[in-house]
């Protein structure tokens, strides 16, 4: 047979490398919008200093500079425009504009928190900013804290302004501001100097108060490693018997990925859509000890064991049994629940603490027993107090967070493919515990992003350059 009929040349091809367990990772980014529960709309000013009456523009709304990457809904309001007062002479003029606002709210909650707002500056330059804070009832602001800062403006437009209320003010008026549950009075003053007599317009917008700097935390990055596999298909059904030819049924588009990993960053709990952090820092774990029942020093006819480190906020989970009983059933002691010490028999015990009886004054809990058990060894299991990082599983706010996912595939020619999924839903979270090596496997449902896309792929070489 002639060699001319044999195709000996084929196209160059590539494949995907196996997952490298030591380096391959899946990265999740969890975010939620930051918003304040205490806001002041600057149209509600009570006093001003300016050459003319202020003008409020509902359409002049600053861009959200806190929720820069993702934002659902509008967090900011319009802008109060104030013309400066202009004083001075001989090319040495001072331009000043201010407005005072009042808000009925529990100011104690954010008295050591953060105040945030936007100021619209007309031109680049240096401006002096003074924020004076007093109680809402102090109309003359006789007792107030004054926070000052120099704002260096690189270009005209809105600038974010932050006042850290946890820090000492630069000045105090009278006895200073004492936060109350009645409300707050805030004066914002902007001033500058120049050689020109003509003043300018200053804009003030969207004053917000946050209880703590932790309220500004909206981003959580979680990494999964030691990957066994990333699996899944992109599926879409075909429409049958189309008059104009074959078409897809876009309503059936499904994109899913199943990820299996054996290691993860410690914050992996936050992948659970039900899980949220709380501010609680005190908690417990169940501790089991052996203790000898001593004669009670305060209650004649009783034996006692003190658990100074007991977590008294948890009423249950306290267990007691005799250590030397040959019959396990007979060894278990029954807990008696009452604020006052009761007449106990040899198979009963009672827990007393300041949670159960506010009149007692000691640390932790005391366990009381019948005097016949004095000298006996008992096994006690109880909630032991500890400092904790606390989470709660709740449906509240479950739709307020956004999850993004990213991982890389490596081709056999060394080209990297970065797969980015801007909007995924985690519909199940594994909670299985067994005696085999830990493995973490779950499926994510990939949703359309705001632009209609499911995911993006970016290719680059090892130097991070486009080919």
C-alpha positions as CSV (number, residue, x, y, z in Angstrom):
1,X,0.0,0.0,0.0
2,X,1.3,3.5,-0.8
3,X,2.6,5.5,2.0
4,X,0.7,8.5,0.6
5,X,-2.5,7.1,2.0
6,X,-1.2,6.9,5.5
7,X,-1.7,10.0,7.8
8,X,1.4,10.0,9.9
9,X,1.0,13.6,11.3
10,X,-1.3,14.4,14.2
11,X,-2.1,17.6,16.0
12,X,-0.3,18.5,19.3
13,X,-2.6,17.9,22.3
14,X,-2.6,18.5,26.0
15,X,-4.3,16.9,29.0
16,X,-4.9,17.7,32.6
17,X,-2.4,16.8,35.3
18,X,-3.5,14.8,38.3
19,X,-4.4,16.8,41.4
20,X,-1.3,17.5,43.5
21,X,-2.5,16.9,47.1
22,X,0.3,19.0,48.5
23,X,-0.4,22.2,46.6
24,X,-3.9,22.0,45.1
25,X,-6.5,24.1,47.0
26,X,-10.1,25.2,46.6
27,X,-10.6,28.7,48.0
28,X,-14.0,30.1,49.1
29,X,-14.7,33.7,49.8
30,X,-17.7,34.5,52.0
31,X,-19.0,38.0,52.2
32,X,-22.1,39.9,53.4
33,X,-23.1,43.5,53.2
34,X,-22.1,45.8,56.0
35,X,-24.8,48.2,57.1
36,X,-25.4,50.2,60.2
37,X,-28.5,50.1,62.4
38,X,-28.0,53.7,63.4
39,X,-28.0,56.3,60.6
40,X,-28.4,60.0,60.2
41,X,-29.9,61.4,57.0
42,X,-28.2,64.7,56.6
43,X,-31.4,66.4,55.4
44,X,-32.4,66.3,59.1
45,X,-30.0,69.0,60.3
46,X,-30.9,71.1,63.3
47,X,-28.3,73.9,62.9
48,X,-25.9,75.1,60.3
49,X,-23.1,77.6,59.7
50,X,-22.8,78.8,56.2
51,X,-23.2,81.9,54.0
52,X,-26.6,80.6,52.7
53,X,-29.2,78.1,53.8
54,X,-28.2,74.5,53.0
55,X,-29.7,72.6,50.1
56,X,-30.4,68.9,50.3
57,X,-30.0,66.8,47.1
58,X,-31.6,63.4,47.1
59,X,-29.9,62.5,43.8
60,X,-26.4,63.2,45.0
61,X,-25.7,59.9,46.6
62,X,-22.1,58.8,47.3
63,X,-20.9,55.5,46.0
64,X,-20.7,52.8,48.7
65,X,-17.0,52.7,49.8
66,X,-17.5,50.1,52.5
67,X,-19.2,47.4,50.4
68,X,-17.0,48.0,47.4
69,X,-16.8,44.5,46.0
70,X,-20.4,43.4,46.5
71,X,-23.5,45.3,47.5
72,X,-27.2,44.5,47.6
73,X,-29.4,47.6,47.7
74,X,-28.5,51.2,48.4
75,X,-27.0,51.9,51.8
76,X,-26.4,55.6,51.4
77,X,-28.7,58.6,51.2
78,X,-28.5,62.1,49.6
79,X,-26.2,65.0,50.3
80,X,-26.6,68.2,52.3
81,X,-24.8,71.1,50.4
82,X,-23.5,74.0,52.5
83,X,-21.9,77.2,51.3
84,X,-18.9,78.2,53.4
85,X,-18.7,81.3,55.6
86,X,-15.7,83.3,54.4
87,X,-13.7,85.5,56.8
88,X,-10.3,87.3,56.7
89,X,-8.5,89.8,54.5
90,X,-5.3,90.5,52.6
91,X,-5.2,87.1,50.8
92,X,-5.6,85.2,54.1
93,X,-9.1,83.9,54.2
94,X,-10.8,81.1,56.3
95,X,-13.7,79.2,54.8
96,X,-15.9,77.3,57.2
97,X,-19.1,75.3,56.9
98,X,-20.8,73.1,59.5
99,X,-24.0,71.3,60.3
100,X,-25.4,69.8,63.5
101,X,-27.6,66.7,63.6
102,X,-29.5,64.9,66.4
103,X,-30.6,61.3,66.6
104,X,-32.7,59.6,69.2
105,X,-31.1,56.3,69.9
106,X,-29.2,54.3,72.6
107,X,-25.8,56.0,72.2
108,X,-24.2,53.7,74.8
109,X,-24.1,50.9,72.3
110,X,-21.7,52.7,70.0
111,X,-20.0,55.0,72.5
112,X,-16.7,53.1,71.9
113,X,-17.5,52.2,68.3
114,X,-17.0,53.9,64.9
115,X,-18.7,56.9,63.2
116,X,-18.5,56.9,59.4
117,X,-19.7,59.5,56.8
118,X,-19.0,61.0,53.4
119,X,-17.9,64.6,52.7
120,X,-18.0,66.0,49.2
121,X,-14.9,68.3,48.8
122,X,-14.9,70.8,45.9
123,X,-11.2,70.8,45.1
124,X,-8.0,69.1,46.0
125,X,-6.2,70.4,49.1
126,X,-5.9,70.1,52.9
127,X,-9.0,70.6,55.0
128,X,-9.5,70.7,58.8
129,X,-12.3,68.5,60.1
130,X,-13.8,68.7,63.6
131,X,-16.5,66.4,64.8
132,X,-18.2,67.4,68.0
133,X,-20.3,64.8,69.9
134,X,-22.6,65.5,72.8
135,X,-25.8,64.2,74.4
136,X,-29.0,64.9,72.4
137,X,-30.4,66.9,75.3
138,X,-27.3,69.1,75.4
139,X,-28.5,71.7,72.8
140,X,-25.5,74.0,73.3
141,X,-23.0,71.1,73.3
142,X,-21.6,72.3,76.6
143,X,-20.2,68.9,77.6
144,X,-18.8,67.4,74.4
145,X,-16.0,65.4,72.9
146,X,-14.2,67.0,69.9
147,X,-12.4,64.7,67.3
148,X,-10.1,66.5,64.9
149,X,-8.3,65.5,61.8
150,X,-6.6,66.9,58.7
151,X,-8.1,65.5,55.5
152,X,-5.7,65.5,52.5
153,X,-7.9,65.5,49.4
154,X,-6.2,64.4,46.2
155,X,-9.2,65.1,43.9
156,X,-12.6,66.6,44.2
157,X,-15.6,64.4,45.2
158,X,-16.7,62.3,48.1
159,X,-14.2,61.2,50.7
160,X,-14.8,58.6,53.4
161,X,-14.5,60.0,56.9
162,X,-14.0,57.8,59.9
163,X,-14.0,58.8,63.6
164,X,-12.8,56.1,66.0
165,X,-14.9,56.7,69.2
166,X,-12.8,54.2,71.1
167,X,-9.9,56.6,71.1
168,X,-9.6,59.7,73.3
169,X,-10.8,62.9,71.6
170,X,-8.4,65.7,70.7
171,X,-10.4,68.1,72.8
172,X,-13.2,68.1,75.4
173,X,-15.8,70.8,76.1
174,X,-16.9,71.0,79.8
175,X,-17.0,67.5,81.3
176,X,-16.9,65.8,77.9
177,X,-19.6,63.6,76.3
178,X,-21.3,61.0,78.4
179,X,-23.3,58.6,76.3
180,X,-26.9,57.9,77.3
181,X,-29.9,55.9,76.1
182,X,-31.6,59.1,74.9
183,X,-29.6,59.9,71.8
184,X,-26.7,61.8,70.3
185,X,-26.0,65.3,68.9
186,X,-23.3,65.6,66.3
187,X,-21.7,68.7,64.8
188,X,-19.5,68.3,61.6
189,X,-17.3,71.3,60.7
190,X,-15.1,71.6,57.6
191,X,-12.7,74.5,57.3
192,X,-9.7,75.6,55.2
193,X,-7.6,78.6,54.4
194,X,-6.7,80.1,51.1
195,X,-5.6,83.4,49.5
196,X,-9.0,83.7,47.7
197,X,-12.0,85.3,49.3
198,X,-14.5,83.3,47.3
199,X,-15.8,80.3,49.2
200,X,-17.1,76.9,48.1
201,X,-19.8,74.3,48.7
202,X,-19.2,71.4,51.0
203,X,-21.4,68.2,50.9
204,X,-22.2,66.0,53.9
205,X,-23.9,62.6,53.5
206,X,-24.8,59.3,55.1
207,X,-23.7,59.4,58.7
208,X,-23.5,55.9,60.3
209,X,-22.5,54.5,63.7
210,X,-21.2,51.0,64.3
211,X,-21.0,49.5,67.8
212,X,-17.6,47.9,67.2
213,X,-14.9,47.6,64.6
214,X,-15.9,44.0,64.3
215,X,-19.1,45.2,62.7
216,X,-17.0,46.1,59.7
217,X,-15.8,42.5,59.2
218,X,-17.6,41.2,56.1
219,X,-15.1,38.8,54.5
220,X,-14.2,35.3,55.3
221,X,-11.7,33.2,53.3
222,X,-11.8,29.4,53.7
223,X,-9.3,27.0,52.0
224,X,-9.7,23.3,51.5
225,X,-6.6,21.2,50.8
226,X,-5.3,17.6,50.3
227,X,-7.9,17.3,47.6
228,X,-9.1,13.9,46.4
229,X,-11.2,15.3,43.6
230,X,-13.2,18.1,42.1
231,X,-16.1,16.5,40.2
232,X,-19.2,17.7,38.4
233,X,-20.8,18.3,35.1
234,X,-22.4,21.2,33.3
235,X,-25.7,19.9,31.9
236,X,-28.5,21.4,29.8
237,X,-31.4,19.6,28.1
238,X,-32.3,19.8,24.5
239,X,-35.8,20.8,23.3
240,X,-37.5,18.1,21.3
241,X,-39.2,18.6,17.9
242,X,-38.2,22.2,17.3
243,X,-39.6,23.5,14.0
244,X,-36.6,25.7,13.4
245,X,-33.9,23.1,14.3
246,X,-32.2,21.9,17.5
247,X,-32.2,24.2,20.5
248,X,-31.4,24.0,24.2
249,X,-33.8,24.4,27.1
250,X,-31.9,27.0,29.1
251,X,-34.3,26.6,32.0
252,X,-32.7,23.2,32.7
253,X,-29.1,24.4,32.9
254,X,-27.4,22.9,35.9
255,X,-23.8,23.4,37.1
256,X,-22.7,21.5,40.1
257,X,-19.3,20.7,41.6
258,X,-18.5,18.1,44.3
259,X,-15.3,18.7,46.3
260,X,-13.6,16.2,48.5
261,X,-10.8,17.3,50.8
262,X,-9.0,16.1,53.9
263,X,-7.6,19.3,55.3
264,X,-9.1,22.8,55.7
265,X,-8.5,26.1,57.4
266,X,-9.9,26.3,61.0
267,X,-12.8,28.6,59.9
268,X,-14.3,25.8,57.7
269,X,-17.5,25.9,59.9
270,X,-18.4,29.1,58.1
271,X,-19.0,27.2,54.9
272,X,-22.2,25.9,56.6
273,X,-24.9,28.2,55.3
274,X,-26.7,28.0,58.7
275,X,-23.6,29.0,60.7
276,X,-22.9,32.5,62.0
277,X,-20.4,33.8,64.5
278,X,-21.7,35.3,67.8
279,X,-20.2,37.8,70.2
280,X,-20.3,35.2,73.0
281,X,-16.8,34.5,74.4
282,X,-17.7,32.3,77.4
283,X,-18.8,28.7,77.1
284,X,-18.0,25.2,78.3
285,X,-16.9,21.7,77.5
286,X,-17.8,18.5,79.3
287,X,-15.2,17.4,81.8
288,X,-15.1,14.2,83.8
289,X,-13.2,13.9,87.1
290,X,-12.9,11.7,90.1
291,X,-13.3,13.4,93.5
292,X,-13.6,12.5,97.1
293,X,-16.7,13.6,99.0
294,X,-15.7,15.8,101.9
295,X,-17.6,16.8,105.0
296,X,-19.5,20.0,104.3
297,X,-18.1,23.0,106.3
298,X,-21.3,25.0,106.0
299,X,-24.0,22.4,106.1
300,X,-24.0,19.8,108.9
301,X,-25.0,16.3,107.9
302,X,-23.9,16.7,104.3
303,X,-21.0,15.8,102.1
304,X,-19.8,18.1,99.4
305,X,-17.5,18.5,96.3
306,X,-16.8,22.0,95.0
307,X,-16.5,22.6,91.3
308,X,-15.0,26.1,91.2
309,X,-14.7,26.0,87.4
310,X,-18.2,24.9,86.6
311,X,-20.1,26.8,83.9
312,X,-23.2,27.7,85.9
313,X,-25.1,29.2,83.0
314,X,-25.6,25.6,81.7
315,X,-28.1,24.0,84.0
316,X,-27.9,20.4,82.8
317,X,-25.2,17.9,81.9
318,X,-24.0,17.3,85.5
319,X,-23.6,13.6,86.2
320,X,-22.5,11.8,89.4
321,X,-21.9,8.1,90.3
322,X,-20.0,6.1,92.9
323,X,-16.6,5.0,91.6
324,X,-16.3,1.8,93.7
325,X,-19.8,0.3,93.3
326,X,-19.7,-3.1,91.6
327,X,-23.3,-2.7,90.3
328,X,-23.2,0.1,87.7
329,X,-26.9,0.7,87.9
330,X,-26.8,1.2,91.6
331,X,-23.8,3.5,91.3
332,X,-25.7,6.3,89.5
333,X,-26.8,9.1,91.7
334,X,-30.0,11.0,90.9
335,X,-29.9,14.8,90.8
336,X,-32.4,16.7,92.9
337,X,-33.4,20.1,91.6
338,X,-34.2,22.8,94.1
339,X,-32.9,26.3,95.1
340,X,-32.6,25.3,98.7
341,X,-30.6,22.3,100.1
342,X,-32.9,19.3,100.5
343,X,-32.8,16.2,102.7
344,X,-30.9,13.8,100.4
345,X,-30.6,10.0,100.7
346,X,-27.4,8.1,99.7
347,X,-28.5,7.8,96.1
348,X,-29.1,11.5,95.5
349,X,-27.1,14.6,95.0
350,X,-27.9,18.3,94.5
351,X,-26.2,21.1,92.6
352,X,-26.2,24.6,94.2
353,X,-24.8,27.7,92.6
354,X,-25.6,31.4,92.2
355,X,-27.6,30.7,89.0
356,X,-29.9,28.3,90.9
357,X,-30.0,30.3,94.1
358,X,-28.9,34.0,93.9
359,X,-28.4,34.2,97.7
360,X,-25.3,32.0,97.7
361,X,-21.9,33.5,97.3
362,X,-19.2,31.3,96.0
363,X,-17.4,30.5,92.7
364,X,-18.7,27.8,90.5
365,X,-21.0,25.1,91.9
366,X,-21.1,22.8,95.0
367,X,-22.4,19.3,94.7
368,X,-24.0,18.1,98.0
369,X,-24.4,14.4,99.0
370,X,-25.8,12.4,101.9
371,X,-23.4,12.3,104.8
372,X,-23.1,8.5,104.3
373,X,-21.1,9.2,101.1
374,X,-18.4,11.3,102.9
375,X,-15.0,9.7,102.1
376,X,-16.4,7.9,99.0
377,X,-14.9,8.5,95.6
378,X,-17.4,9.8,93.0
379,X,-17.2,10.2,89.2
380,X,-18.5,13.6,88.2
381,X,-19.1,14.9,84.7
382,X,-20.0,18.5,84.4
383,X,-19.8,21.6,82.1
384,X,-16.4,23.2,82.7
385,X,-16.1,26.9,81.9
386,X,-13.8,28.0,79.1
387,X,-13.2,30.9,76.7
388,X,-14.7,30.1,73.4
389,X,-15.2,31.3,69.8
390,X,-19.0,30.8,69.5
391,X,-21.1,30.0,66.5
392,X,-24.9,29.5,66.1
393,X,-26.8,27.6,63.5
394,X,-29.7,29.7,62.4
395,X,-31.7,30.6,59.2
396,X,-31.6,34.3,60.1
397,X,-29.7,36.2,57.5
398,X,-29.0,33.0,55.4
399,X,-29.7,34.9,52.2
400,X,-27.6,37.9,53.1
401,X,-24.3,36.3,52.4
402,X,-22.5,35.6,49.1
403,X,-20.2,32.7,48.4
404,X,-17.5,32.7,45.7
405,X,-15.3,29.8,44.8
406,X,-12.0,29.4,42.9
407,X,-9.5,26.7,42.1
408,X,-6.9,25.9,39.4
409,X,-6.5,23.1,36.9
410,X,-3.0,22.4,35.5
411,X,-2.5,21.3,31.9
412,X,0.2,18.9,30.9
413,X,2.1,21.7,29.1
414,X,2.2,23.7,32.4
415,X,-0.6,26.1,31.6
416,X,-2.8,27.0,34.5
417,X,-6.6,27.4,34.3
418,X,-8.1,29.5,37.1
419,X,-11.8,28.6,37.5
420,X,-13.8,31.3,39.3
421,X,-17.4,30.8,40.4
422,X,-18.8,34.2,41.5
423,X,-22.1,32.9,43.0
424,X,-22.4,29.4,44.5
425,X,-24.9,27.9,47.0
426,X,-23.8,25.3,49.5
427,X,-26.9,23.2,50.0
428,X,-25.5,20.6,52.4
429,X,-22.7,20.5,54.9
430,X,-21.2,17.2,56.2
431,X,-21.3,16.6,60.0
432,X,-20.3,12.9,60.0
433,X,-17.8,11.7,62.6
434,X,-16.3,8.3,62.4
435,X,-13.1,6.4,63.2
436,X,-11.6,6.6,59.7
437,X,-9.4,9.3,58.3
438,X,-11.3,12.6,58.2
439,X,-12.6,13.5,54.7
440,X,-14.7,16.4,53.8
441,X,-17.1,16.1,50.8
442,X,-19.9,18.3,49.7
443,X,-21.6,19.6,46.6
444,X,-22.1,23.2,45.6
445,X,-24.8,24.5,43.3
446,X,-23.4,27.1,40.9
447,X,-25.9,29.9,40.3
448,X,-26.0,32.7,37.6
449,X,-24.2,35.8,38.7
450,X,-25.7,39.3,38.2
451,X,-24.3,39.4,34.6
452,X,-25.9,36.0,33.8
453,X,-22.6,34.0,33.9
454,X,-22.1,30.8,35.8
455,X,-18.3,30.8,36.0
456,X,-15.1,32.3,34.4
457,X,-11.9,30.6,33.3
458,X,-8.6,32.5,33.1
459,X,-5.5,30.8,31.6
460,X,-1.9,31.7,32.3
461,X,1.6,30.2,32.3
462,X,3.8,29.6,35.4
463,X,5.0,33.2,35.2
464,X,1.5,34.5,35.5
465,X,1.4,35.8,32.0
466,X,-1.2,35.4,29.3
467,X,-0.1,33.0,26.5
